[in-house]
């Protein structure tokens, strides 16, 4: 069956930097212009999961001491 209305174009990102600690140093992270929003969100989710796992491991180590 043919769609009557085509899918809208995929959203893309614009260049955005963050994590400058109120401009006390250059930005630590940036989102590149033109990246697919789904890819950017997937990368963010992976980075957040990694940070959470690292935090949990450090808490376990601190509890052992």
Gaussian input, Z-matrix of N, CA and C with variables (Angstrom, degrees):
# hf/3-21g

backbone

0 1
 N
 C     1     B1
 C     2     B2     1     A1
 N     3     B3     2     A2     1     D1
 C     4     B4     3     A3     2     D2
 C     5     B5     4     A4     3     D3
 N     6     B6     5     A5     4     D4
 C     7     B7     6     A6     5     D5
 C     8     B8     7     A7     6     D6
 N     9     B9     8     A8     7     D7
 C    10    B10     9     A9     8     D8
 C    11    B11    10    A10     9     D9
 N    12    B12    11    A11    10    D10
 C    13    B13    12    A12    11    D11
 C    14    B14    13    A13    12    D12
 N    15    B15    14    A14    13    D13
 C    16    B16    15    A15    14    D14
 C    17    B17    16    A16    15    D15
 N    18    B18    17    A17    16    D16
 C    19    B19    18    A18    17    D17
 C    20    B20    19    A19    18    D18
 N    21    B21    20    A20    19    D19
 C    22    B22    21    A21    20    D20
 C    23    B23    22    A22    21    D21
 N    24    B24    23    A23    22    D22
 C    25    B25    24    A24    23    D23
 C    26    B26    25    A25    24    D24
 N    27    B27    26    A26    25    D25
 C    28    B28    27    A27    26    D26
 C    29    B29    28    A28    27    D27
 N    30    B30    29    A29    28    D28
 C    31    B31    30    A30    29    D29
 C    32    B32    31    A31    30    D30
 N    33    B33    32    A32    31    D31
 C    34    B34    33    A33    32    D32
 C    35    B35    34    A34    33    D33
 N    36    B36    35    A35    34    D34
 C    37    B37    36    A36    35    D35
 C    38    B38    37    A37    36    D36
 N    39    B39    38    A38    37    D37
 C    40    B40    39    A39    38    D38
 C    41    B41    40    A40    39    D39
 N    42    B42    41    A41    40    D40
 C    43    B43    42    A42    41    D41
 C    44    B44    43    A43    42    D42
 N    45    B45    44    A44    43    D43
 C    46    B46    45    A45    44    D44
 C    47    B47    46    A46    45    D45
 N    48    B48    47    A47    46    D46
 C    49    B49    48    A48    47    D47
 C    50    B50    49    A49    48    D48
 N    51    B51    50    A50    49    D49
 C    52    B52    51    A51    50    D50
 C    53    B53    52    A52    51    D51
 N    54    B54    53    A53    52    D52
 C    55    B55    54    A54    53    D53
 C    56    B56    55    A55    54    D54
 N    57    B57    56    A56    55    D55
 C    58    B58    57    A57    56    D56
 C    59    B59    58    A58    57    D57
 N    60    B60    59    A59    58    D58
 C    61    B61    60    A60    59    D59
 C    62    B62    61    A61    60    D60
 N    63    B63    62    A62    61    D61
 C    64    B64    63    A63    62    D62
 C    65    B65    64    A64    63    D63
 N    66    B66    65    A65    64    D64
 C    67    B67    66    A66    65    D65
 C    68    B68    67    A67    66    D66
 N    69    B69    68    A68    67    D67
 C    70    B70    69    A69    68    D68
 C    71    B71    70    A70    69    D69
 N    72    B72    71    A71    70    D70
 C    73    B73    72    A72    71    D71
 C    74    B74    73    A73    72    D72
 N    75    B75    74    A74    73    D73
 C    76    B76    75    A75    74    D74
 C    77    B77    76    A76    75    D75
 N    78    B78    77    A77    76    D76
 C    79    B79    78    A78    77    D77
 C    80    B80    79    A79    78    D78
 N    81    B81    80    A80    79    D79
 C    82    B82    81    A81    80    D80
 C    83    B83    82    A82    81    D81
 N    84    B84    83    A83    82    D82
 C    85    B85    84    A84    83    D83
 C    86    B86    85    A85    84    D84
 N    87    B87    86    A86    85    D85
 C    88    B88    87    A87    86    D86
 C    89    B89    88    A88    87    D87
 N    90    B90    89    A89    88    D88
 C    91    B91    90    A90    89    D89
 C    92    B92    91    A91    90    D90
 N    93    B93    92    A92    91    D91
 C    94    B94    93    A93    92    D92
 C    95    B95    94    A94    93    D93
 N    96    B96    95    A95    94    D94
 C    97    B97    96    A96    95    D95
 C    98    B98    97    A97    96    D96
 N    99    B99    98    A98    97    D97
 C   100   B100    99    A99    98    D98
 C   101   B101   100   A100    99    D99
 N   102   B102   101   A101   100   D100
 C   103   B103   102   A102   101   D101
 C   104   B104   103   A103   102   D102
 N   105   B105   104   A104   103   D103
 C   106   B106   105   A105   104   D104
 C   107   B107   106   A106   105   D105
 N   108   B108   107   A107   106   D106
 C   109   B109   108   A108   107   D107
 C   110   B110   109   A109   108   D108
 N   111   B111   110   A110   109   D109
 C   112   B112   111   A111   110   D110
 C   113   B113   112   A112   111   D111
 N   114   B114   113   A113   112   D112
 C   115   B115   114   A114   113   D113
 C   116   B116   115   A115   114   D114
 N   117   B117   116   A116   115   D115
 C   118   B118   117   A117   116   D116
 C   119   B119   118   A118   117   D117
 N   120   B120   119   A119   118   D118
 C   121   B121   120   A120   119   D119
 C   122   B122   121   A121   120   D120
 N   123   B123   122   A122   121   D121
 C   124   B124   123   A123   122   D122
 C   125   B125   124   A124   123   D123
 N   126   B126   125   A125   124   D124
 C   127   B127   126   A126   125   D125
 C   128   B128   127   A127   126   D126
 N   129   B129   128   A128   127   D127
 C   130   B130   129   A129   128   D128
 C   131   B131   130   A130   129   D129
 N   132   B132   131   A131   130   D130
 C   133   B133   132   A132   131   D131
 C   134   B134   133   A133   132   D132
 N   135   B135   134   A134   133   D133
 C   136   B136   135   A135   134   D134
 C   137   B137   136   A136   135   D135
 N   138   B138   137   A137   136   D136
 C   139   B139   138   A138   137   D137
 C   140   B140   139   A139   138   D138
 N   141   B141   140   A140   139   D139
 C   142   B142   141   A141   140   D140
 C   143   B143   142   A142   141   D141
 N   144   B144   143   A143   142   D142
 C   145   B145   144   A144   143   D143
 C   146   B146   145   A145   144   D144
 N   147   B147   146   A146   145   D145
 C   148   B148   147   A147   146   D146
 C   149   B149   148   A148   147   D147
 N   150   B150   149   A149   148   D148
 C   151   B151   150   A150   149   D149
 C   152   B152   151   A151   150   D150
 N   153   B153   152   A152   151   D151
 C   154   B154   153   A153   152   D152
 C   155   B155   154   A154   153   D153
 N   156   B156   155   A155   154   D154
 C   157   B157   156   A156   155   D155
 C   158   B158   157   A157   156   D156
 N   159   B159   158   A158   157   D157
 C   160   B160   159   A159   158   D158
 C   161   B161   160   A160   159   D159
 N   162   B162   161   A161   160   D160
 C   163   B163   162   A162   161   D161
 C   164   B164   163   A163   162   D162
 N   165   B165   164   A164   163   D163
 C   166   B166   165   A165   164   D164
 C   167   B167   166   A166   165   D165
 N   168   B168   167   A167   166   D166
 C   169   B169   168   A168   167   D167
 C   170   B170   169   A169   168   D168
 N   171   B171   170   A170   169   D169
 C   172   B172   171   A171   170   D170
 C   173   B173   172   A172   171   D171
 N   174   B174   173   A173   172   D172
 C   175   B175   174   A174   173   D173
 C   176   B176   175   A175   174   D174
 N   177   B177   176   A176   175   D175
 C   178   B178   177   A177   176   D176
 C   179   B179   178   A178   177   D177
 N   180   B180   179   A179   178   D178
 C   181   B181   180   A180   179   D179
 C   182   B182   181   A181   180   D180
 N   183   B183   182   A182   181   D181
 C   184   B184   183   A183   182   D182
 C   185   B185   184   A184   183   D183
 N   186   B186   185   A185   184   D184
 C   187   B187   186   A186   185   D185
 C   188   B188   187   A187   186   D186
 N   189   B189   188   A188   187   D187
 C   190   B190   189   A189   188   D188
 C   191   B191   190   A190   189   D189
 N   192   B192   191   A191   190   D190
 C   193   B193   192   A192   191   D191
 C   194   B194   193   A193   192   D192

   B1=1.4448
   B2=1.5209
   B3=1.2971
   B4=1.4607
   B5=1.5261
   B6=1.3283
   B7=1.4605
   B8=1.5245
   B9=1.3165
   B10=1.4567
   B11=1.5206
   B12=1.3258
   B13=1.4631
   B14=1.5232
   B15=1.3390
   B16=1.4694
   B17=1.5269
   B18=1.3357
   B19=1.4599
   B20=1.5215
   B21=1.3370
   B22=1.4638
   B23=1.5251
   B24=1.3291
   B25=1.4694
   B26=1.5256
   B27=1.3431
   B28=1.4646
   B29=1.5222
   B30=1.3206
   B31=1.4576
   B32=1.5215
   B33=1.3185
   B34=1.4630
   B35=1.5236
   B36=1.3067
   B37=1.4577
   B38=1.5247
   B39=1.3214
   B40=1.4600
   B41=1.5203
   B42=1.3293
   B43=1.4631
   B44=1.5237
   B45=1.3096
   B46=1.4586
   B47=1.5208
   B48=1.3271
   B49=1.4623
   B50=1.5258
   B51=1.3201
   B52=1.4563
   B53=1.5159
   B54=1.3266
   B55=1.4640
   B56=1.5228
   B57=1.3307
   B58=1.4663
   B59=1.5264
   B60=1.3319
   B61=1.4726
   B62=1.5231
   B63=1.3124
   B64=1.4657
   B65=1.5276
   B66=1.3209
   B67=1.4702
   B68=1.5243
   B69=1.3404
   B70=1.4615
   B71=1.5277
   B72=1.3235
   B73=1.4630
   B74=1.5236
   B75=1.3265
   B76=1.4685
   B77=1.5293
   B78=1.3220
   B79=1.4638
   B80=1.5199
   B81=1.3294
   B82=1.4615
   B83=1.5222
   B84=1.3278
   B85=1.4560
   B86=1.5195
   B87=1.3196
   B88=1.4623
   B89=1.5187
   B90=1.3149
   B91=1.4603
   B92=1.5179
   B93=1.3055
   B94=1.4639
   B95=1.5218
   B96=1.3102
   B97=1.4582
   B98=1.5235
   B99=1.3165
   B100=1.4529
   B101=1.5144
   B102=1.3289
   B103=1.4684
   B104=1.5254
   B105=1.3171
   B106=1.4598
   B107=1.5230
   B108=1.3212
   B109=1.4615
   B110=1.5288
   B111=1.3159
   B112=1.4642
   B113=1.5132
   B114=1.3356
   B115=1.4646
   B116=1.5235
   B117=1.3362
   B118=1.4639
   B119=1.5262
   B120=1.3260
   B121=1.4646
   B122=1.5233
   B123=1.3249
   B124=1.4654
   B125=1.5282
   B126=1.3257
   B127=1.4652
   B128=1.5299
   B129=1.3213
   B130=1.4622
   B131=1.5263
   B132=1.3217
   B133=1.4658
   B134=1.5252
   B135=1.3236
   B136=1.4680
   B137=1.5265
   B138=1.3363
   B139=1.4652
   B140=1.5273
   B141=1.3225
   B142=1.4648
   B143=1.5252
   B144=1.3230
   B145=1.4654
   B146=1.5252
   B147=1.3216
   B148=1.4591
   B149=1.5255
   B150=1.3342
   B151=1.4624
   B152=1.5257
   B153=1.3226
   B154=1.4681
   B155=1.5251
   B156=1.3292
   B157=1.4654
   B158=1.5246
   B159=1.3268
   B160=1.4654
   B161=1.5211
   B162=1.3305
   B163=1.4563
   B164=1.5269
   B165=1.3166
   B166=1.4727
   B167=1.5275
   B168=1.3255
   B169=1.4634
   B170=1.5249
   B171=1.3291
   B172=1.4634
   B173=1.5262
   B174=1.3205
   B175=1.4682
   B176=1.5255
   B177=1.3251
   B178=1.4696
   B179=1.5230
   B180=1.3285
   B181=1.4682
   B182=1.5238
   B183=1.3208
   B184=1.4594
   B185=1.5257
   B186=1.3322
   B187=1.4690
   B188=1.5230
   B189=1.3173
   B190=1.4677
   B191=1.5213
   B192=1.3092
   B193=1.4734
   B194=1.4940
   A1=108.99
   A2=116.14
   A3=121.19
   A4=110.03
   A5=116.01
   A6=120.60
   A7=109.62
   A8=115.93
   A9=120.10
   A10=110.89
   A11=115.63
   A12=120.86
   A13=107.68
   A14=117.46
   A15=118.59
   A16=111.44
   A17=115.07
   A18=119.93
   A19=109.32
   A20=117.06
   A21=118.87
   A22=109.53
   A23=116.88
   A24=118.30
   A25=110.65
   A26=115.64
   A27=120.62
   A28=109.36
   A29=115.49
   A30=120.30
   A31=109.58
   A32=115.95
   A33=121.30
   A34=108.75
   A35=115.26
   A36=121.32
   A37=111.35
   A38=115.16
   A39=122.62
   A40=106.33
   A41=117.23
   A42=119.65
   A43=109.50
   A44=115.88
   A45=122.71
   A46=107.96
   A47=116.62
   A48=118.66
   A49=108.72
   A50=115.27
   A51=120.14
   A52=109.42
   A53=116.22
   A54=124.29
   A55=111.43
   A56=115.33
   A57=119.93
   A58=112.38
   A59=117.48
   A60=121.80
   A61=110.63
   A62=115.04
   A63=123.38
   A64=111.27
   A65=115.31
   A66=124.01
   A67=114.07
   A68=117.95
   A69=120.66
   A70=112.11
   A71=117.94
   A72=122.55
   A73=108.28
   A74=117.45
   A75=119.55
   A76=110.79
   A77=117.12
   A78=119.69
   A79=112.62
   A80=115.52
   A81=120.90
   A82=111.80
   A83=116.71
   A84=121.54
   A85=109.98
   A86=115.72
   A87=120.89
   A88=109.29
   A89=115.07
   A90=122.06
   A91=105.80
   A92=117.11
   A93=121.37
   A94=111.05
   A95=115.20
   A96=121.64
   A97=110.53
   A98=116.11
   A99=121.51
   A100=115.71
   A101=117.90
   A102=119.95
   A103=109.31
   A104=116.16
   A105=120.61
   A106=108.86
   A107=116.94
   A108=120.57
   A109=111.83
   A110=117.32
   A111=120.30
   A112=111.76
   A113=116.30
   A114=120.26
   A115=110.86
   A116=117.01
   A117=120.76
   A118=110.88
   A119=116.92
   A120=120.05
   A121=112.01
   A122=117.01
   A123=120.16
   A124=110.43
   A125=117.05
   A126=121.27
   A127=110.14
   A128=116.86
   A129=120.88
   A130=111.05
   A131=116.89
   A132=120.59
   A133=111.14
   A134=117.20
   A135=121.09
   A136=110.49
   A137=116.90
   A138=120.49
   A139=110.98
   A140=117.27
   A141=120.23
   A142=111.92
   A143=117.21
   A144=120.43
   A145=110.00
   A146=116.64
   A147=120.92
   A148=110.82
   A149=116.57
   A150=120.16
   A151=110.97
   A152=117.25
   A153=120.80
   A154=111.03
   A155=117.17
   A156=120.47
   A157=111.21
   A158=117.02
   A159=121.00
   A160=110.24
   A161=116.90
   A162=120.96
   A163=111.00
   A164=117.17
   A165=120.69
   A166=111.01
   A167=117.40
   A168=120.87
   A169=111.05
   A170=117.26
   A171=120.39
   A172=111.18
   A173=117.19
   A174=120.29
   A175=110.67
   A176=117.12
   A177=120.81
   A178=110.80
   A179=116.98
   A180=120.33
   A181=111.18
   A182=116.92
   A183=120.62
   A184=110.88
   A185=117.12
   A186=120.74
   A187=112.13
   A188=117.62
   A189=121.65
   A190=112.16
   A191=117.54
   A192=120.85
   A193=112.30
   D1=132.43
   D2=-178.89
   D3=-85.19
   D4=138.00
   D5=178.82
   D6=-70.87
   D7=139.64
   D8=176.40
   D9=-78.88
   D10=-33.23
   D11=-179.47
   D12=-121.27
   D13=125.33
   D14=-179.57
   D15=-70.74
   D16=157.20
   D17=175.78
   D18=-63.43
   D19=143.38
   D20=175.78
   D21=-68.22
   D22=158.16
   D23=178.24
   D24=-63.17
   D25=149.57
   D26=178.61
   D27=-65.28
   D28=143.00
   D29=176.92
   D30=-73.29
   D31=144.89
   D32=175.14
   D33=-125.54
   D34=166.22
   D35=-176.65
   D36=-92.50
   D37=165.35
   D38=169.63
   D39=-114.54
   D40=159.68
   D41=-179.03
   D42=-64.81
   D43=123.93
   D44=179.62
   D45=-141.62
   D46=127.81
   D47=174.89
   D48=-112.38
   D49=156.06
   D50=-178.53
   D51=-155.05
   D52=175.92
   D53=-177.71
   D54=68.06
   D55=52.81
   D56=177.19
   D57=-101.31
   D58=-1.05
   D59=-177.30
   D60=51.39
   D61=55.91
   D62=178.90
   D63=57.48
   D64=44.40
   D65=175.85
   D66=63.91
   D67=26.62
   D68=175.70
   D69=-82.91
   D70=-12.75
   D71=177.07
   D72=-157.21
   D73=165.56
   D74=177.51
   D75=-60.05
   D76=156.55
   D77=-178.48
   D78=-60.39
   D79=141.88
   D80=178.15
   D81=-83.76
   D82=-31.29
   D83=-175.29
   D84=-133.68
   D85=156.89
   D86=176.08
   D87=-151.82
   D88=150.94
   D89=171.45
   D90=-102.76
   D91=126.79
   D92=-178.07
   D93=-78.52
   D94=144.99
   D95=178.12
   D96=-65.80
   D97=138.08
   D98=174.08
   D99=86.91
   D100=-0.06
   D101=178.20
   D102=-72.64
   D103=144.94
   D104=176.67
   D105=-64.60
   D106=132.91
   D107=-175.61
   D108=-61.35
   D109=-35.41
   D110=178.14
   D111=-64.06
   D112=-41.80
   D113=177.82
   D114=-65.20
   D115=-41.44
   D116=179.85
   D117=-63.29
   D118=-42.45
   D119=179.62
   D120=-68.58
   D121=-36.44
   D122=177.19
   D123=-64.37
   D124=-43.05
   D125=178.41
   D126=-62.87
   D127=-41.93
   D128=178.05
   D129=-61.46
   D130=-43.72
   D131=179.90
   D132=-61.47
   D133=-40.91
   D134=178.84
   D135=-65.15
   D136=-42.25
   D137=179.56
   D138=-64.74
   D139=-41.28
   D140=179.05
   D141=-66.61
   D142=-39.49
   D143=177.98
   D144=-63.62
   D145=-41.54
   D146=178.73
   D147=-63.06
   D148=-42.63
   D149=178.94
   D150=-63.80
   D151=-40.73
   D152=179.32
   D153=-65.20
   D154=-41.44
   D155=179.06
   D156=-66.27
   D157=-40.18
   D158=177.74
   D159=-63.62
   D160=-43.33
   D161=178.22
   D162=-60.71
   D163=-43.35
   D164=179.28
   D165=-62.38
   D166=-41.20
   D167=178.75
   D168=-64.58
   D169=-41.17
   D170=179.46
   D171=-66.90
   D172=-36.79
   D173=176.60
   D174=-64.80
   D175=-40.73
   D176=176.95
   D177=-61.53
   D178=-43.14
   D179=179.22
   D180=-64.56
   D181=-40.37
   D182=-179.72
   D183=-65.95
   D184=-35.71
   D185=179.20
   D186=-68.17
   D187=-28.66
   D188=-178.38
   D189=-73.64
   D190=-23.38
   D191=-175.81
   D192=-86.47

